[in-house]
Amino acid sequence: MIVLFNEKSQEEQELEDDPDDTPVPEIKASLKRAWEQAQAGQTISISELWDRIDVE
């Protein structure tokens, strides 16, 4: 039997340990809220979003 282990590179390890990353539970909660808002019709059109962007 041959068992292969995938060792993570230093870069992959650093990305996993990044303190600036948003925690997964927080991301899931945000996606759930967004989905519920979309189902309830609480959406903003793309044209409105563009109008709110201040580009100079």
C-alpha positions as CSV (number, residue, x, y, z in Angstrom):
1,M,0.0,0.0,0.0
2,I,1.2,3.5,-0.9
3,V,0.0,6.5,1.1
4,L,0.6,9.9,-0.3
5,F,0.5,13.0,1.8
6,N,0.1,16.4,0.3
7,E,2.3,18.8,2.2
8,K,1.4,22.4,2.0
9,S,3.9,24.9,0.7
10,Q,5.0,27.8,2.9
11,E,2.8,30.1,0.9
12,E,-0.3,28.0,1.3
13,Q,0.4,27.8,5.1
14,E,0.8,31.6,5.3
15,L,-2.5,32.1,3.4
16,E,-4.3,29.9,5.9
17,D,-2.9,31.7,8.9
18,D,-3.7,35.2,7.6
19,P,-5.3,37.1,10.5
20,D,-6.9,39.5,8.0
21,D,-9.1,36.7,6.6
22,T,-12.8,36.8,7.4
23,P,-13.8,33.8,9.5
24,V,-15.8,31.2,7.6
25,P,-18.8,31.4,10.0
26,E,-19.0,35.1,9.4
27,I,-18.9,34.6,5.6
28,K,-21.7,32.0,5.8
29,A,-23.9,34.3,7.9
30,S,-23.4,37.1,5.5
31,L,-24.3,34.9,2.5
32,K,-27.4,33.7,4.3
33,R,-28.5,37.3,5.0
34,A,-27.8,38.3,1.4
35,W,-29.8,35.3,0.1
36,E,-32.8,36.1,2.3
37,Q,-32.7,39.8,1.2
38,A,-32.6,38.7,-2.4
39,Q,-35.6,36.4,-1.9
40,A,-37.5,39.2,-0.2
41,G,-36.9,41.5,-3.2
42,Q,-34.6,43.8,-1.2
43,T,-32.2,44.3,-4.0
44,I,-30.5,47.2,-5.7
45,S,-30.0,47.5,-9.5
46,I,-26.6,47.6,-11.0
47,S,-27.2,51.0,-12.4
48,E,-28.0,52.3,-8.9
49,L,-24.8,50.8,-7.6
50,W,-22.8,52.6,-10.3
51,D,-24.5,55.9,-9.5
52,R,-23.3,55.6,-5.9
53,I,-19.7,55.1,-6.9
54,D,-17.7,58.3,-6.6
55,V,-15.1,58.1,-9.3
56,E,-12.7,61.0,-10.0
